Amino acid sequence: MYVQDRIDPSPAGNGEARDGSGAPARNGVHFKLDSNSTTVIPGRNEEDFEGSEESEVEEDTERRPILPAPSSSPPEPSSSIQSFVVENFPKIVIGLFVFLSAIVFLMVRSRGDNAVLSCIESASRQREEIPYPRVDLEAASAKVDKGILKSEKWIVVAVSGAPSEEIQQLAKLDGWQLLALGNSQTPTKWEVPGAIFLSKDAQAGLNFRVQSHIDPDGPARKNVGYLFAIQHGARKIYDADEKIIVRGGNLEKVFDVELSGTSGRREPLYQYRMVENRTIVNPYVHFGQRSMWPRGFPVRMVGETSLEVAYNEIAPGRHFIQQGLANGFADVDALFYYTRRSEREALSIEFDLQAPPVALPQGTMAPVSSVNTLFHSPALWSLMIPADVSSRAADVVRGYWAQRLLWEVGGMVVVFPPTAHRVDQLDPILLKDEKDLHKMERLINFVVSWRSDKRSLFQRILHLSHSMAENGYWSAQNVDLTVAWLQDLVSVGYRQPRMLALELGRVDPLLYNSEHVQFVPETLPSVYLGIHESSQLEKEMGDWLKWRRYFGNIVLVLDCSPDANATVLAWRMFYSRLFKHVEIRSRESNAGLRVEGGNFTYQSLPEVFDRYPHADGYLYLKDDAVFNYWNFVTSNKNKLWSLQKSRTAIQPKTTWQVIGFKRPGSAWYLASSVKKSIKAAVRSLSPKMLANYRKSMDDMHFVVSSSDSFYIPHRYVSDFKALVPIGVKLELRPELAIPLFFLAMEKPASYDSEAFKYVAETSVRRDPAVFYRKSKHLVRPWSARNVSEIVRRIRALSIGDPLLVEIL
């Protein structure tokens, strides 16, 4: 594949407007500067002319193509080469065959035949489906006439309704030009004095290339606004939402709007220390909220966040992306939002205003959003919002993509104390709008480890976008969008920053002070269902950390019903606060939700064992069982747990039922074919396992159980793996297979007799919440087929875990 370091600077379309003199203006758009005047702003100009501005970071003047473009007809080989090939053709074929065989052999030894073949086939499919784009990325930068409108400082906001009070205030910020982008829901007569409004139709008239790849009603429409602002002189862009109120009404006082000169920051910045294997930090802890996390922070890692008290000091001036926090309606995910406040009370969070800004070192990331973020000229290329990512995850994905590429130009992200206030208007937040947030941990690990040898920043931007598509972090549509974005950037006069040669992961001695500085973050009151809590926070956090330590190295295998796809993400996020690894199983697989299917749930357990070989044990639950985890912290993780001795609230008998082979009846497990399968399974046991089984069960009886909860410690993994093929071959349902397996592995007297001892059984005739008791190990069945029912279960669990507020 040939790639040239060029971009075609010509615009995608040739829509035409006319300026005040009557001359045509390329891609013009009408907008209102005030209530009484309408001005036409020329769009992109196809001709080159003088006057483009220099970048804040020196332009990469050394333009070098990676490979020359192929000629239309390849040269003919010489006769000597032809004769050599003809004479030595058998040797060439044999040598090539041996070489490829050696490679395949080594791969098979390390990964297994099937894995290698699958990998090769998968990689082949990806290359066919997502070819590396052939893009011209080295044409001379376009010179753009910015017309009568020229501003270095822009605010870009996507609006969906009538002008709000917050929008009115943004338009009044001194020295800043507000640009609002509408959609289908925005009133056609949207007007705010001093603001530029681009309706959906006006945006279409700009004819940027990116518009062929985005939804004009989605969050990616802000790409049009970014390009429009850059076209008209933007050197700084404040990316905001329509609920933002800037603190003090002055962006210069809350952000570092100037990076150099007399107005630039002079004192050093605090920076998180580089910690081996740490790729993500939670900045909310630094600013006083130890039990919160921002939208886009991997929920599984919340319990692993530690308090920082020692920081590096670095020189300012390269913090090209500045993420501000917001008091009030902080930027949190949907499940956190719905469990941290009462149903009718707005969320109101306060961060520490006195905490210093904190920078992120190379190799360490934090969520960066489009809610309240300042971008400087060397990072304006990083504003591209992906096209087909869920709406409340798109800006977060952009943030991790941008942070990785920012390291290539020596830039960094700095998180600032509250720069704004947002008001919670109690608008619903849909879980489907955040469905891509569950990919964040894997995406972070991928981009941090990603490397490129491309020669310019724009080439590396394209390379990372393509690599993310190949590895499933976004679609091929975003590769096309990236190509269009880079071409549009050149068309509007943006000049790519120069890359730095600093090796990633190494400390620049010119930027760092070798001495650490100390800062101990405050602990501010948190919120629990609308009630501010402070006195109990330490105890509740201590309990949660205790549970997390206990369950952290246990793998949870959650069996979900086939119609529960709408709740899979919620379950994964909920249980991730306790379990480091959560595996979802169902009768039907769903690759998008990482759900693996199979006829018998226990059939897939050996794969889980192999995937997590160093786990303490493996806990199996069904999604209709309410798991009171605080009652298990004294259970023995080296023993089997089962329902063998469980007692229900309705009847004193055990949930394992001993059934005689001669017993008649219509129940499915009394069918003669089922009984034959059980006897055949017992005969198939190894001598050791058969001896264990006969210690508890004679040849006249068998056991049937509901089998929806059990635990297998690591030391029994090999025994269980040996038993699974027996059950699968004879098609034993879990109700029969699990108790048979357990009796074959160990006599019941050696099980943990306390785990799963007390079970509350609900009734189909009454609300399951009536039967909930925090003293029980399990409450079942309590099905949750939608998010509102999950929230009901979470609120029930909060009786035993008041800090549950912190997790989902």
N, C-alpha and C positions, 0 to 999 in steps of 0.2 A: 504493500500500500504506500503510495507516495503522498507526502504531506508537504505543502509549501507554506512558508511563514508569511502569508499575505491575507489581507481582507479586502474585498471589493467595497470601495467606499460609496458606491452609488446607492441611492435610496431604493426601497422595495417598490415604491409606486410613484406615480407622477400626477397625483391630485394637485389641483391648482386653485389658489385664491389670488386676490389682488390687494396690493398695498394702497396707502393713501393717495399715491400719485396715479393710480390706475394701472401701474405695471404689474405683471403677474408675479406672484410670490409663491415659491414652491411649497406645497403641502401646508398652506396657511390654515389657521384656525381662529375663529372669532372668540373673544372672551371679554369679560367686563372687568375693568379696573375699579370702577365705582358704579353707583347706581345710575349715573348719567352719561357714561362714556363707554363706547365699545371700540376696541382696537383690534386690528388684524396683525398677528405675529407671524412672520414668515417661517416656514418650516425648513427642512433640510435642503441645502443647495447642492446641486450635482457638480458645480464647477469648483475647482480649487482656487483659493485666493489668499492673500496675506492676512495676518492678524490673529492667528490662533494663539491661545495662551499656553505657557509652559506649565508642566505638571509640578506639584509640590515636591515630588520625587523625580530626580533627573530621568529624562526619557531614555529608554534603552536604544542607544544610537547604533548599536552593533547588530544589524539585521542579518541573520544567517539562516538560509533555508536548511531544513534537516536533510532532505533528499531532493535532488532535481526532479522536475516533472518528467514523466516518460515521454519520449518522442512518439510521433504518430506511427512510425514504422521502425521496429527494432533493427539494428544493424545485422548484416549477415555474418555468421561466424567464419573464421578463417579456415582454409583448407587443412592446415596442420591440426587445428582443434578437431575438425571432422574426422580426420584419419585416426587421431588418438582415441576418440570416443568409440569409433568402429572397432579398432583393434582391441581395446580394453573393456568393451561393454560388459562381458560376463563378470570380470573382476569388480567393476564399479557396482553392479547390481548386488553381488555377494557382499561386498564391503558395506554397502548401505543397509542391507538386510541385517547383518551382524550388529551394526551400530544401533539400529532401531530396536532390535531384540534385547540388547543389553539395557537400554533405557527402560523398556517395558518391564524387564525382569526386576530391575532395582525398584521401580515404582510398585510392582506387585508385592515384593517382599515387605515394603514399608506400609502399604495401605490396603492390600488385598486386591484380588483380581476384579471383583465386582466394582469396588470403589474406583479403581483406576479406569475401567471401561466406562463407568458412569461419568467420571470426571472428564474423560476425553470426549465422550459423546456430548456432554453438557457444554463443554468449552466450544466444540465445533458448532453446536446449534447457536450459541451466543454470537460467535463470529459471523455466522450467516445472517442472523437476525439483526445484529447491531454492528454493521460495518463501520470502521473508523472513517469519519467524514473527510472528504476531499475539499479543503477550504483554502482560499487564497488569503493569507494573513500578512502580506507585506506590502500592500499598496501604500502610496504616500497618504498621510493623514489628510482628511478632507478639511477644507477651510470653510467655516460656517458663518454666514452673516446673521448675527443675532437680532437684527432689527432694532427697534426702539426699546424693547424690553431686555434688560440685562441686569442680572443680580447674582452675586456670588453666594448668597445664603438663601436656601429654599427649604420650605416645609412641604412634605408630600403626604397627603391624607386620602384614603379611600372613603367615600361617603355613600350612605345608602338611604338616608332620609332627608327631611328638611334641615336647614342649617340649625345647629344646636348652639347653646350658649358657649360650650367649649370651643366650637369652631370660630365663633365670633371673637373670642379672646385670642386664639391662635393668629387670626388675621391682623390683630393689633400689635403683635410683637415687633418692636422697633428693629428695622434693618433686615427683616426676613420677609420673603415673598411666599405666601401660602398658595399651594396648588391643590385643588380638590378634584378627585376623579369619581364621576358618578357611575351608576349602573342602571339596570332596568327599573329599579325601585326608586331612584332619585327623581324628585320633581323636575320637570323640564325648566321651570322658572327659578331654579336654585340661584340665589344671589346673596353675596356677602361683600360689602364694600372693602376694596383692597385685595380681594382674593381672585384668583383665576380659577374658573370652573370649566372642566372639560367633560361635557356630557358623553354618553356612550357613542352618539353619532359623531361628535367632534373628535373623539379619540380615533374612531375608524378613519376619519379624514386625514390623519397624520401619516398613515401608510408606513409605519415602522415595520420592519421585517418580523419582529417578535409577535406582532398581532395575529399572524397566521398560526401561532402555536399556543395561544392562551384563550381562556374563557373570559370574554369581556365583562362578565358579571362576577368573576371570582377574584381572589386576592392577587393573582398574578397581573391583573390590569394595572397595578401600581408600576410595573415595568415601563409602561408607556409614560407615566408621570416622571419617573427617574430620567428617562431619555430626554423628555421635553425640558426638564430642568437643566440637565447637562448641556443641552443644545443652546440654552440661553444663559450660559455663563456660570452654572453652579460649580462652586468649589467646596461647599459643605451642604449636605442634605440631612435634615432632621426628619427621620422616618417615624411617623406617629400615627395613632389611631384617633378617631373622632371623639373619644371620651377623655382625652388628655387635657389637664390644666397645668401649665408650666408653673413651677413654684416661683413665686415672686414676680411672675410675668417677665422674666429676663433669662434667656437661654445662656447668655454669656456668664451669668453668675453661678450657674449650676453645672455647666459643662466646660471643658477646655476647648472653646471655639477656635482659639488661636494656639498653634503649636510652637510658634517661634516669635521672635521679636519682643518688644517691650511688654506686649499684652500676654505673652505666652507664660505657661507655668515655669517656675524656676526651682521650686523645691522638688526633691526626688519623689518618685512614686513607690508605694509599697507594692510588692509582688509576691504571690504565692511561691513558696520554694518548690524546686523540682523534686518530686518524690518518685522513686522507681516504681514503675507499673501503675502510676496514678495518671489517668487520662481525663478525669472530670472532677470539678469541684462544685460545691453548692455555695454560691456567694451570699445567699440569704443568711447563712450562719454568721458570716463576717459582719453583717449589718443588724445583728441582734435577734434574728428569728431562727433559733436552733432547730425547731421542729417543723419548719416549712421547707419547701423546695419550689423552684420555678417551673413553669410549664416547659416540658422538654427535657427535664432532668430524669434520668432513668430511675423509676420508682424502686427497683430492686436494690439500688445502691444507697438509698436514703439512710438505712441503718449503718452503713459503712462510712458515713461522713463524720470526720473527727474535727474537733475544735482546733483552729490554728492560733498559735500565740507568738510564733516567730516568723518573720517575713524577710525577704530580700529588699534592698533599696536599689532602684534603677533610675537612670536619667530619663527625664520626660522627652517628649517630642515625636515619638513614633507610635503613639496610641491612636491609630487611624480609625478604629471603631470604638465608640464609647457607649456602653449599655447603661442606661439610667434605670433605677428602680422607681416604683410608683407606690406611694402610700394610698390607703383606702382600698380600692379594688385592685389588689396586687395581681401580677400575672401568674396565675396558678392554673392547674388542669381541672377538668370538669369534675372528676370524682373527689378531688380535694375540696373543690368549691361546694359541692353538695353535702359533704359531711362535716364541713367546718362552720356551718352557720345554720340557724334555725330557718324554717321554711320561708318565713315572710320577713326576715331581717337581712339587710344588706351586709355583705362582707366588708370589714374595715380593719386593715392591718397597718401597723406603724413600724417603720424601720428606723434605725439609728441615724439621725441626721449628722451626728458628729464623727461617725466612723470615716476614716480616710478612704479615698478611692483605692481599688486594688487591681493590679494588673495580672494577667495570666501569662505564664512562661510558655515557650514552645513545648509542645507535647502535652499540654494541659488545656482543657476546654471548659466552657460553661455555656448554658443556653443564651443565645442572642436572638432577639425577636424584632418585629416591626412595630412594636407598641410605643417605644420611647428610646430611640437610638440615634446617635449622631454619627454620620459617616463623613470622613475627610476625603479630599480629592484623590489621594493615593489608594483609597479603598472604594471609590465609586463603582468600579467594575464589579464589586461583590454584592451589589444591591439586587441582582437578579433573583426573583422569586420563582420557584419551579411551578410547572404548569398543572400537573395532575396529582399532586399530593393533597391530602385532606386539608381543609381550609385552616384549621387551627394547628396544623403541623408544618405547613409549607414554609413559614418564615423561620421555624426552628431548624428545619433541614437546611435551608439556605445558610443559617448561622454557622452550622458545623462545617458545611462546604466552604464558606468564606473564611473561617478561622484557619483552616488547614492551608488554604492558598495564601493567606495573609503572611504566613511565616516565610513564604518565598521572597517577599519584598522587605523582610525585616520588620514588619509591622506587628502590632499586638492589640488585644482587646483589653480595655479597662472598664471595670464595673464601678459606677458612681453611686453614692448615697442618693436618697430620694430626690429626683429632679422634677417630679411632677406628682399630681394627685389625680386619681381616677375615681369616679363615683359608680358604685355598683347599682345599676338600674334594674336589677333582677331579671334581666333578659335570660331566656333559657340557653344553656350550653349543651349541645348535642354530642353524645359520645361518638357518633359516626364522624363528626368533624375532627376528631382527634385519633382516628383509627390508626394513623401512621406513627403516632408517638411511641408505640411499643417497639419500633425498630431502632430507637435512638442509641441504645447501648452498643448494638452491633455496628451501627453506622459510625459511632465515635471511634471504636476500635479499628474499624477499617480505614477511616481517613487519617487517623494518627499514624498508622503504619504505612500509608501509601507513599510512594516515591516516584519521581519522574526525572528523566534526563532531557526533557524538551528544553529548547534554547531561549524561549521567551515566556513571559508570564501568560500571554493569551494562549499560547500553545499548551501550557500546563493547565490552564483553566479548562480547555477543551479536553485534555487528557483525563483530568479527574472526573469531569462530567461523564465521559465515555466509560471510565472504569466503574463508576457508581451504577451506571445502567447495566453493564455486563454482570455486575454482582447483585443486581436486584434491589438496589436501594432507591432507585427511581426508574422511570421507563425511558425508552429510546426517544420519546417525544421531547424529553428534556435535553437530549444531545442536540437535536435539531434546534431547540430553543436557544441553547448556548451558542451555536453557530450564528443564529440570527442576532442574538444579543451582542456578540463581539463585532459583527459587521455593523450593527447600528451604532455601537459606541464609536467606531472609527468615523462613521458617517456624520455624527454630531460633533466631531472634533475632539473626542477624548483621546489622550495619548497614554499608552500603557506605562506603568511605572517600571523602573529598572529593578531587576532581581539582584539579590545579594548572594555572595558566595559562601556565607556562613553555613557550616554544616549543621543540619538540624539536630537538636538535642545537646549541642555544645554551648557553653556559656560564653557570651561575648564579654571579655574583661573590661572593655571600655564602658559598658553599660551597667555593670554590677559592682556594688560595694561588697567586699568579702565579708564584712561584718553583718550579722543578722540584727534586725531591730524587732522590738517586742511590741505587740498590741493585743490586748485582751478584749475581745468583743463583748458588748453588753448582752444581757439576757432580758429581752423585753417581753411583756405579757403576750401570750398567745390567745387564740380564740377557739372556743369549743362550743359548737352549736349556738353561736351568738353570745356566749357568756365569756368574758375575759377571765382567764385562769392564770394564776401565778404561783400560789402557795402549793398546789398539788403537782405542778409541772415536773419538778425534779423527781418525785416518787413515780409518777406515771411513765416518764422517760426511762427511769431505772427498771421498771417492770418490763417495758417493751424491749429494752436492750437484753434483759435476761432471757426473754422468750426468743429473741433473735439469735442469741448465742446458742441456745438449746437446739433450735430447729435449723440453724443456718446451714449445716452440712448434711441435712436430710433432704433427699429429693422427693418432692410431692408429685404424685401421678394423679391427676384429676380426670375422672371419667365423666364426660358431659353427654347429655342426651343429644340425639341427632338434630333436634330443632333448636338447639341452644347457641347457634352461631352468633346471635346478637349479643350474647353475654360473655363470650369467651374472653374477650379483651379485658372486661371488667374483672373476671375471676383471676386472670393472670396478674393484673395490677394489684388486686387485693392480696393475694397470697404471696406476692413477691416481697412484701414487707417482712415476712417471716422466713421464707424459704429462699435460699440462693438460687435454686433451680426448680422451675415449675413446668412439668410436661402435661400437655392436654391430650387426652385420648377420647375417641368417639367411634361409633359404628361407621361413620362416613368421614373421610379425610377432607381437609380444607387447607391447601398449601398457603393461601394468603393469610390465614390465621394461625399457621403452624400447628394444625390439629392433625394427628395421625390416626388413621382408621384401622379397623379390623373386626372380625366376627367375635372374637373372644378377647376381652381386655387383657387378660393375663398373658396372652400370646405375645404382646409387644414388650413385656417387662424385661426380657433378656437384653433387648436393644437398649433400654434405659440403663440397665446395669453396666453394659459395655460403654455407654456414653459417659457415665459418671462413675468410673471405677474406684474412686477414692472417697465416695460418700460414706457417711456413718451408717445410713440405712435408707429405705425406700418406703414412703407412706402412700397408701392408696386410699382415695376417698371418691365418693360420688358427688356430683354437684348439688344434689338435693339434701345433703347432710350438712347440718350446721356444726362446725368443728370448734368446740370451746377449748382452744389451745392452752389456756392458762392452767387447765387441770392435768396437763401431761408432763409438766416440767420435772416431776419426780419419777416419771416412768423410766424403766431401764432400756436404754437404746441398744443393748446387746442381746435382748431377748425378743422373741416373737410376740406381737400383739395381735389379738383376734377378738371376735365377738363370742368366743366359746363360752365365757362365763358372764356375759353381759346380762344385766337385768333391766327390764323395761318398767316404765312407770305404770303401765296398764296391767301387766301380769307378771308373776314372779318367775316364770320359767325362762330358761336360757334361750338365746336367739339361735343357737345350734340345736337342731332337732335330730334325734336318733330315730331312724326309721327301719323297720324290719323288712327284709326282702320279700317276705310272704304277705305283707300287708296289702290288701286290695284297695282300690280307689280310683278316682278319675283325675287326680292331680298329675301334672306332667311328669313328675319324678317317680311316679308309681307305674309308669308304662314298662312293659317287659323289656323293650329294646333299651331303655335307659338303664334298667337294672343290669342287663347283660354288659353294657358298656362299663358300668362301675366295677363289676367283677373282673372284667378284662383289664381294667386299669390297675386293680390291686395285684393281679397276677404279673403285671409288667414291672412292678417295683423291684428294685435291686434287693438283695438279701438284707442289707442293713436297714433300708427304708421299710421293707416289709416287716422286719422285727419291730421297728418303732411303731408302725401302724397297728400291729397285733397287740401291742401293750394297751391300746385304748379301744380297739374295735375288733369284734369277732367276725367270723365269716357269715353271720346271719343278719348283720345290720350295716347300715351306712349312715352318713350324716348329710343333711341338707341345711344350708345357711343362706341368709340374705346376702352375705359376702361383700357388702358394699364398703367395708372399712377393714384394713389390716396393715401391718407393718412388718417389713422383712429387714432384719439387721444385715450388715455386710457379710458376716461370717456364714450366713445361710444362702448366699447368692448362688454358689455352685450347685447346691442341692436343688434349689428351685429351678435353675436352668435345666437340670437333668429331668425334672418332672414335667416341664411344659410340653415337650413333644408328645408325651403320653396323653395328656388331656386334649391336645389339638387333634391327634390322630383319631381318638375315639369321640371327638366332638362333645366333650363334657362341658356343660354350661358352668359359669363361674360359681353358681350356688352349690355345685357338687365338687368341682375341681379344687377350689380353694381349701375347704376343710380337709379333703383327702390329702392334698399336698402338705398342709400343716401337720396332720397326724403322722405323715410319713417322715417329715423332717425332725419332729421332736414330740415327745409326750406332753400333753396339756399341762401337767404339773410344772413343767419348766417354762411355760409362757409367763409373761408379766400379768399377774392376776388383777392388777389395778387398772391397767390401760383398757379403755373401752368398757369399764365395769358398769357404768350407769348410762342408760340410753333412754331418752324421752321420745315416745312414739306419738306422732300427731294423728289427727283424724280428718278425713276428707270432708266431714260435715261441719268443721269449725275452722276458724282462722288459726293457722299454725303458730302464730305469735302467742296465742293463749297458752300453749304448751311449753314455751321456751323457759328454761331455767339455767342460770349460769353455773349451777353446781353439777350439771350433767356433762358427761364427756361428749355425747352427740345428741342432737335433736333432729329427728327425721320422720318422714320426708317433708322437706320444706322447699318446694320447687321455686325457682326464680327464672322466669322466661323473659324478663325485661329489666331495664335498669331501675325502675321505681321499686320493683320487688327486691332487687339486690340492696338498694338503700334501706329498705325495711329490715332486711336481715342484718345489715351493718349496724343499724341503730339498736337492734336487739343485742348484738354482740358488744356494743359500747357499754352495756351494764357491767360487763366484766373487764372491759378494756376502754376506759374513757379517752385514752389517747388515740383511739381509732380514727379520730378526726384527722390525724396527721398523715394517714396513709393513702387512702384512696382520694 
